[in-house]
Amino acid sequence: MSTPFSRLGARKRAAGVPADRLPPGQYIPRGWPVLHYGPVPRFTPDSWDFKVFGRTATGEDRSWSWPAVGELPRTEVGADFHCVTKFSLLDSTWRGISTATFLELAPPATDVTHVMVWAEYGYSANMTLADFSSPEALFVTHRDGEPLTADHGFPLRLVVPHLYAWKGPKWARGVEYLTQDRRGFWEERGYHNLADPWLEQRYSHQEGPGDGPAL
């Protein structure tokens, strides 16, 4: 696991970065630190699938095998990446499948307000449908022209650039449509339900009325 710089080093690295590019409390690291909970899962393409379920418009679930995911259209987005552990990657080029693609292929019912994104080992992250459907939100396969490595989330990881990065699970396996909010893995363990890096919404004790379900 990479070790963050000291605060002094962070300030030095951030020198010359416009104020509107680096959220409060963040620093620019060397490379891309590896941070996750639990072991790196083994990818088995023959049995791997990706599912959209819950409150779909048709009432039916949809699933895609790994070869079927490979046939879905790809898009590229240039966006920054902000981790709650305080590092930020600027000017990354992300390539993958837009969340809009899955929303089109398996649309949610009209009363859906939130989604839960599920990953290996039962990991989950919740967000509003509006956040999930952001034009920059992607299920990523590549960063800066290189395929994701296993420790960075291969074969798929969600990236939602305007939220802290824990809202984008590595090793994503599906999306559940919800008609009311429900906390995900880290949100149940003390992280902020909304996760806006510009507001430094890091921890649940910072939440105000209406920010999320009761703990």
C-alpha positions in Angstrom: 0.0 0.0 0.0 1.4 3.4 -0.9 2.1 5.9 1.9 0.8 9.4 1.6 3.2 12.3 1.8 3.5 14.4 5.0 1.4 17.6 5.0 4.4 19.6 4.1 5.1 17.4 1.1 1.5 17.6 0.1 1.6 21.4 0.1 4.7 21.3 -2.0 3.2 18.9 -4.5 0.0 21.0 -4.7 2.0 24.3 -5.4 0.8 25.9 -8.6 -2.5 23.8 -8.8 -5.5 26.1 -9.3 -7.7 26.4 -6.2 -10.7 25.1 -8.1 -8.9 21.8 -9.0 -8.0 20.4 -5.5 -10.7 20.0 -2.9 -9.9 21.1 0.7 -7.6 18.8 2.6 -6.4 16.9 -0.5 -2.8 16.3 -1.8 -1.3 15.1 -5.0 0.5 11.7 -4.6 3.3 10.0 -6.6 1.5 7.4 -8.7 -1.9 5.9 -7.8 -2.0 4.6 -4.2 -3.6 1.2 -3.7 -6.3 1.2 -1.0 -9.0 -1.4 -0.5 -10.7 -3.5 2.2 -10.0 -7.2 2.0 -8.1 -9.3 -0.6 -8.0 -8.8 -4.3 -10.5 -11.2 -5.8 -9.6 -13.7 -8.5 -11.3 -13.0 -11.9 -12.9 -16.0 -13.5 -14.3 -14.9 -16.8 -16.4 -18.0 -17.5 -18.5 -17.5 -14.4 -18.3 -13.7 -14.0 -21.4 -11.6 -14.8 -22.8 -8.1 -14.2 -26.4 -7.6 -13.0 -28.9 -4.8 -12.9 -31.8 -5.7 -10.5 -34.2 -4.2 -7.9 -36.9 -1.8 -9.0 -36.4 -2.0 -12.8 -39.0 -0.5 -15.2 -40.0 -4.0 -16.5 -39.8 -5.8 -13.2 -37.1 -8.1 -14.6 -33.4 -8.3 -13.9 -30.8 -8.0 -16.6 -27.4 -9.6 -16.6 -24.3 -9.6 -18.9 -21.5 -12.2 -19.2 -18.0 -10.9 -19.6 -18.0 -11.4 -23.4 -21.4 -9.5 -23.5 -19.9 -6.6 -21.4 -17.0 -6.6 -24.0 -19.5 -5.8 -26.7 -21.0 -2.7 -24.9 -20.1 0.7 -26.2 -17.1 2.4 -24.6 -16.6 6.1 -23.9 -13.7 8.2 -22.5 -14.0 10.9 -19.8 -11.3 13.2 -18.6 -11.8 13.7 -14.9 -10.1 14.0 -11.5 -10.3 11.4 -8.8 -10.5 12.3 -5.1 -10.0 9.7 -2.3 -11.3 10.2 1.2 -7.8 9.3 2.4 -6.9 12.7 1.0 -5.1 12.0 -2.2 -6.3 13.4 -5.6 -5.4 12.3 -9.1 -5.7 15.1 -11.6 -6.3 14.9 -15.3 -6.9 11.2 -15.6 -8.4 9.8 -18.8 -10.9 7.1 -17.9 -12.3 4.6 -20.4 -15.2 2.3 -19.9 -18.9 1.8 -20.0 -21.1 4.8 -19.2 -23.6 4.3 -16.4 -26.1 5.8 -18.9 -25.6 2.6 -21.1 -26.9 0.4 -18.3 -29.7 2.9 -17.4 -30.8 2.7 -21.1 -30.5 -1.1 -21.4 -32.1 -1.8 -18.0 -34.1 1.4 -17.1 -35.2 2.0 -13.6 -38.8 2.4 -12.6 -40.1 5.9 -12.3 -40.1 5.9 -8.5 -36.4 4.9 -8.2 -34.4 7.6 -6.3 -31.2 5.8 -5.4 -28.9 2.9 -6.4 -26.7 0.5 -4.6 -23.6 -0.5 -6.5 -22.5 -4.0 -5.5 -19.0 -5.5 -5.8 -17.1 -8.7 -4.9 -17.4 -10.0 -1.3 -20.7 -8.2 -0.8 -19.1 -4.7 -0.8 -21.6 -2.0 -1.6 -21.9 1.8 -2.1 -25.1 3.8 -2.2 -25.7 7.1 -4.1 -28.6 9.0 -5.6 -29.8 8.1 -9.0 -28.8 11.6 -10.1 -25.2 11.0 -9.0 -25.1 7.6 -10.6 -26.4 9.0 -13.9 -23.9 11.8 -14.1 -22.4 12.1 -17.6 -18.9 11.5 -16.2 -19.8 8.3 -14.3 -18.2 5.2 -15.8 -17.7 1.6 -15.1 -14.0 1.8 -15.9 -11.8 -0.7 -17.7 -8.8 1.6 -18.4 -7.0 4.6 -17.0 -4.7 6.8 -19.2 -4.8 4.2 -21.9 -3.7 1.3 -19.7 -6.1 -1.6 -18.5 -6.9 -1.5 -14.9 -4.7 -3.8 -12.8 -6.4 -6.3 -10.4 -5.5 -4.2 -7.3 -7.1 -1.1 -8.9 -10.4 -2.9 -9.7 -10.0 -5.0 -12.8 -12.2 -6.0 -14.6 -14.6 -3.2 -13.7 -14.6 -0.4 -11.2 -17.1 2.5 -10.9 -15.7 6.0 -11.1 -18.0 8.9 -10.1 -15.6 11.9 -10.3 -17.7 14.4 -8.3 -17.9 12.1 -5.3 -15.2 10.7 -3.0 -13.7 7.5 -4.6 -15.2 5.0 -2.1 -18.5 5.6 -3.8 -16.9 3.9 -6.9 -16.4 0.3 -5.9 -13.6 -1.8 -7.3 -14.5 -5.2 -8.8 -18.1 -4.1 -9.5 -20.7 -6.8 -10.1 -24.0 -5.0 -10.3 -26.4 -2.2 -9.6 -29.6 -2.4 -7.5 -32.3 0.2 -8.1 -33.9 1.5 -4.9 -37.0 3.5 -4.1 -35.4 4.8 -0.9 -31.9 5.3 0.3 -30.0 2.6 2.1 -26.4 2.9 3.4 -23.6 0.9 1.8 -20.6 -0.8 3.4 -18.6 2.2 4.4 -21.6 4.4 5.0 -22.7 1.9 7.7 -19.2 2.1 9.2 -19.0 5.9 9.8 -18.4 7.4 6.4 -20.6 10.3 5.2 -23.7 9.2 3.2 -23.2 11.9 0.4 -19.4 12.1 0.0 -19.0 15.5 -1.7 -15.2 16.2 -1.7 -15.7 19.9 -2.1 -17.7 20.0 1.1 -15.3 17.6 2.8 -18.2 15.2 3.6 -15.9 12.5 4.9 -17.6 11.1 8.1 -21.2 10.4 9.3 -20.8 12.7 12.3 -20.8 15.6 9.8 -24.2 14.8 8.4 -27.1 17.1 8.7 -30.8 16.4 8.7 -31.8 14.7 5.5 -28.3 13.6 4.5 -29.0 9.9 4.9 -30.8 7.1 6.7 -30.3 6.7 10.4 -27.3 4.7 11.4 
